């Protein structure tokens, strides 16, 4: 009986970015700005009993957020690609964990190598 292997996904290639990288970079920028500004807003609110915040601090937090997003993109740009298997069947995972099955990875030749072999 054949088991559905799940969905195999290759992350972006080294020295390139894909849409997932850009979306996650945007999320990192938002989270970085939120975390950088949340502390200033909360500490000011606890000290003064008013919810006023400094716009200069918000500008600095936005710059920190943009910096964190750019840092994430730079990290992904230089990271080697990874193979990720999403939603593998529980039966397959149990067999690999128990040692009944193994995981083998075979690489395909590059497209340019196939063209040269055919000619």
ChimeraX commands (.cxc) that place a marker at each C-alpha (Angstrom):
marker #1 position 0.00,0.00,0.00 radius 0.5
marker #1 position 1.47,3.36,-1.05 radius 0.5
marker #1 position 1.54,6.11,1.51 radius 0.5
marker #1 position 1.00,9.73,0.55 radius 0.5
marker #1 position 4.42,11.30,1.19 radius 0.5
marker #1 position 3.07,14.77,1.97 radius 0.5
marker #1 position 3.94,17.96,0.18 radius 0.5
marker #1 position 7.62,18.64,-0.46 radius 0.5
marker #1 position 8.61,22.29,-0.54 radius 0.5
marker #1 position 12.01,23.72,-1.42 radius 0.5
marker #1 position 12.83,27.00,0.27 radius 0.5
marker #1 position 14.23,29.80,-1.86 radius 0.5
marker #1 position 17.58,29.15,-3.47 radius 0.5
marker #1 position 20.72,30.70,-2.06 radius 0.5
marker #1 position 21.28,34.28,-3.26 radius 0.5
marker #1 position 17.59,34.73,-4.14 radius 0.5
marker #1 position 14.32,35.58,-2.38 radius 0.5
marker #1 position 10.78,34.40,-3.05 radius 0.5
marker #1 position 7.38,35.80,-2.07 radius 0.5
marker #1 position 7.32,33.81,1.20 radius 0.5
marker #1 position 10.60,35.43,2.22 radius 0.5
marker #1 position 9.23,38.89,1.46 radius 0.5
marker #1 position 5.98,38.22,3.36 radius 0.5
marker #1 position 7.87,36.93,6.38 radius 0.5
marker #1 position 10.24,39.91,6.19 radius 0.5
marker #1 position 7.19,42.19,6.36 radius 0.5
marker #1 position 5.90,40.29,9.39 radius 0.5
marker #1 position 9.33,40.61,11.04 radius 0.5
marker #1 position 9.33,44.35,10.36 radius 0.5
marker #1 position 5.87,44.71,11.94 radius 0.5
marker #1 position 6.82,42.62,14.97 radius 0.5
marker #1 position 10.10,44.47,15.40 radius 0.5
marker #1 position 8.33,47.84,15.33 radius 0.5
marker #1 position 5.62,46.60,17.69 radius 0.5
marker #1 position 8.08,45.21,20.22 radius 0.5
marker #1 position 10.30,48.29,20.05 radius 0.5
marker #1 position 7.37,50.67,20.61 radius 0.5
marker #1 position 5.33,48.58,23.06 radius 0.5
marker #1 position 7.82,48.96,25.89 radius 0.5
marker #1 position 8.01,52.76,25.56 radius 0.5
marker #1 position 4.23,53.14,25.39 radius 0.5
marker #1 position 3.58,50.81,28.31 radius 0.5
marker #1 position 6.25,52.32,30.54 radius 0.5
marker #1 position 5.00,55.87,29.83 radius 0.5
marker #1 position 1.42,54.80,30.48 radius 0.5
marker #1 position 2.32,53.14,33.80 radius 0.5
marker #1 position 4.27,56.19,34.98 radius 0.5
marker #1 position 1.83,58.96,34.02 radius 0.5
marker #1 position -1.65,57.38,33.93 radius 0.5
marker #1 position -2.15,58.78,30.43 radius 0.5
marker #1 position -1.80,57.09,27.10 radius 0.5
marker #1 position 0.38,59.75,25.48 radius 0.5
marker #1 position 3.43,58.65,23.58 radius 0.5
marker #1 position 6.31,60.38,21.95 radius 0.5
marker #1 position 6.18,60.51,18.15 radius 0.5
marker #1 position 9.97,60.55,18.02 radius 0.5
marker #1 position 10.03,57.23,19.88 radius 0.5
marker #1 position 7.50,55.84,17.41 radius 0.5
marker #1 position 9.69,56.94,14.51 radius 0.5
marker #1 position 12.68,55.17,16.10 radius 0.5
marker #1 position 10.55,52.05,16.62 radius 0.5
marker #1 position 9.52,52.05,12.96 radius 0.5
marker #1 position 13.17,52.30,11.94 radius 0.5
marker #1 position 13.99,49.39,14.24 radius 0.5
marker #1 position 11.16,47.39,12.67 radius 0.5
marker #1 position 12.38,48.10,9.15 radius 0.5
marker #1 position 15.88,47.11,10.24 radius 0.5
marker #1 position 14.65,43.80,11.63 radius 0.5
marker #1 position 12.76,43.06,8.40 radius 0.5
marker #1 position 15.80,43.88,6.26 radius 0.5
marker #1 position 18.02,41.75,8.51 radius 0.5
marker #1 position 15.64,38.81,8.04 radius 0.5
marker #1 position 15.76,39.22,4.26 radius 0.5
marker #1 position 19.57,39.40,4.29 radius 0.5
marker #1 position 19.71,36.22,6.37 radius 0.5
marker #1 position 17.42,34.40,3.93 radius 0.5
marker #1 position 19.38,35.70,0.95 radius 0.5
marker #1 position 22.58,34.02,2.18 radius 0.5
marker #1 position 21.01,30.86,3.67 radius 0.5
marker #1 position 21.33,27.58,1.74 radius 0.5
marker #1 position 18.04,26.09,0.50 radius 0.5
marker #1 position 16.25,23.51,2.61 radius 0.5
marker #1 position 13.79,20.78,1.74 radius 0.5
marker #1 position 10.68,20.89,3.91 radius 0.5
marker #1 position 7.99,18.20,3.97 radius 0.5
marker #1 position 4.64,19.65,4.98 radius 0.5
marker #1 position 1.79,17.53,6.32 radius 0.5
marker #1 position 3.49,14.13,6.30 radius 0.5
marker #1 position 1.12,11.28,7.22 radius 0.5
marker #1 position 1.26,10.21,10.86 radius 0.5
marker #1 position 1.83,6.61,9.79 radius 0.5
marker #1 position 4.99,7.60,7.90 radius 0.5
marker #1 position 6.32,9.57,10.86 radius 0.5
marker #1 position 5.69,6.67,13.22 radius 0.5
marker #1 position 7.50,4.25,10.89 radius 0.5
marker #1 position 10.54,6.54,10.63 radius 0.5
marker #1 position 10.62,7.13,14.41 radius 0.5
marker #1 position 10.43,3.40,15.14 radius 0.5
marker #1 position 13.11,2.55,12.58 radius 0.5
marker #1 position 10.77,0.56,10.31 radius 0.5
marker #1 position 11.31,3.03,7.46 radius 0.5
marker #1 position 14.04,5.40,6.35 radius 0.5
marker #1 position 14.04,8.70,4.53 radius 0.5
marker #1 position 16.04,8.83,1.31 radius 0.5
marker #1 position 16.71,11.98,-0.64 radius 0.5
marker #1 position 17.63,11.73,-4.29 radius 0.5
marker #1 position 18.66,14.75,-6.28 radius 0.5
marker #1 position 17.65,15.42,-9.84 radius 0.5
marker #1 position 20.32,16.57,-12.31 radius 0.5
marker #1 position 20.15,20.27,-13.18 radius 0.5
marker #1 position 18.01,21.18,-16.16 radius 0.5
marker #1 position 21.07,22.26,-18.18 radius 0.5
marker #1 position 22.66,18.81,-17.68 radius 0.5
marker #1 position 19.55,17.09,-19.07 radius 0.5
marker #1 position 19.60,19.25,-22.19 radius 0.5
marker #1 position 23.28,18.48,-22.83 radius 0.5
marker #1 position 22.70,14.72,-22.44 radius 0.5
marker #1 position 19.83,14.75,-24.98 radius 0.5
marker #1 position 21.88,16.56,-27.64 radius 0.5
marker link #1:1,2 radius 0.2
marker link #1:2,3 radius 0.2
marker link #1:3,4 radius 0.2
marker link #1:4,5 radius 0.2
marker link #1:5,6 radius 0.2
marker link #1:6,7 radius 0.2
marker link #1:7,8 radius 0.2
marker link #1:8,9 radius 0.2
marker link #1:9,10 radius 0.2
marker link #1:10,11 radius 0.2
marker link #1:11,12 radius 0.2
marker link #1:12,13 radius 0.2
marker link #1:13,14 radius 0.2
marker link #1:14,15 radius 0.2
marker link #1:15,16 radius 0.2
marker link #1:16,17 radius 0.2
marker link #1:17,18 radius 0.2
marker link #1:18,19 radius 0.2
marker link #1:19,20 radius 0.2
marker link #1:20,21 radius 0.2
marker link #1:21,22 radius 0.2
marker link #1:22,23 radius 0.2
marker link #1:23,24 radius 0.2
marker link #1:24,25 radius 0.2
marker link #1:25,26 radius 0.2
marker link #1:26,27 radius 0.2
marker link #1:27,28 radius 0.2
marker link #1:28,29 radius 0.2
marker link #1:29,30 radius 0.2
marker link #1:30,31 radius 0.2
marker link #1:31,32 radius 0.2
marker link #1:32,33 radius 0.2
marker link #1:33,34 radius 0.2
marker link #1:34,35 radius 0.2
marker link #1:35,36 radius 0.2
marker link #1:36,37 radius 0.2
marker link #1:37,38 radius 0.2
marker link #1:38,39 radius 0.2
marker link #1:39,40 radius 0.2
marker link #1:40,41 radius 0.2
marker link #1:41,42 radius 0.2
marker link #1:42,43 radius 0.2
marker link #1:43,44 radius 0.2
marker link #1:44,45 radius 0.2
marker link #1:45,46 radius 0.2
marker link #1:46,47 radius 0.2
marker link #1:47,48 radius 0.2
marker link #1:48,49 radius 0.2
marker link #1:49,50 radius 0.2
marker link #1:50,51 radius 0.2
marker link #1:51,52 radius 0.2
marker link #1:52,53 radius 0.2
marker link #1:53,54 radius 0.2
marker link #1:54,55 radius 0.2
marker link #1:55,56 radius 0.2
marker link #1:56,57 radius 0.2
marker link #1:57,58 radius 0.2
marker link #1:58,59 radius 0.2
marker link #1:59,60 radius 0.2
marker link #1:60,61 radius 0.2
marker link #1:61,62 radius 0.2
marker link #1:62,63 radius 0.2
marker link #1:63,64 radius 0.2
marker link #1:64,65 radius 0.2
marker link #1:65,66 radius 0.2
marker link #1:66,67 radius 0.2
marker link #1:67,68 radius 0.2
marker link #1:68,69 radius 0.2
marker link #1:69,70 radius 0.2
marker link #1:70,71 radius 0.2
marker link #1:71,72 radius 0.2
marker link #1:72,73 radius 0.2
marker link #1:73,74 radius 0.2
marker link #1:74,75 radius 0.2
marker link #1:75,76 radius 0.2
marker link #1:76,77 radius 0.2
marker link #1:77,78 radius 0.2
marker link #1:78,79 radius 0.2
marker link #1:79,80 radius 0.2
marker link #1:80,81 radius 0.2
marker link #1:81,82 radius 0.2
marker link #1:82,83 radius 0.2
marker link #1:83,84 radius 0.2
marker link #1:84,85 radius 0.2
marker link #1:85,86 radius 0.2
marker link #1:86,87 radius 0.2
marker link #1:87,88 radius 0.2
marker link #1:88,89 radius 0.2
marker link #1:89,90 radius 0.2
marker link #1:90,91 radius 0.2
marker link #1:91,92 radius 0.2
marker link #1:92,93 radius 0.2
marker link #1:93,94 radius 0.2
marker link #1:94,95 radius 0.2
marker link #1:95,96 radius 0.2
marker link #1:96,97 radius 0.2
marker link #1:97,98 radius 0.2
marker link #1:98,99 radius 0.2
marker link #1:99,100 radius 0.2
marker link #1:100,101 radius 0.2
marker link #1:101,102 radius 0.2
marker link #1:102,103 radius 0.2
marker link #1:103,104 radius 0.2
marker link #1:104,105 radius 0.2
marker link #1:105,106 radius 0.2
marker link #1:106,107 radius 0.2
marker link #1:107,108 radius 0.2
marker link #1:108,109 radius 0.2
marker link #1:109,110 radius 0.2
marker link #1:110,111 radius 0.2
marker link #1:111,112 radius 0.2
marker link #1:112,113 radius 0.2
marker link #1:113,114 radius 0.2
marker link #1:114,115 radius 0.2
marker link #1:115,116 radius 0.2
marker link #1:116,117 radius 0.2
marker link #1:117,118 radius 0.2
marker link #1:118,119 radius 0.2
view
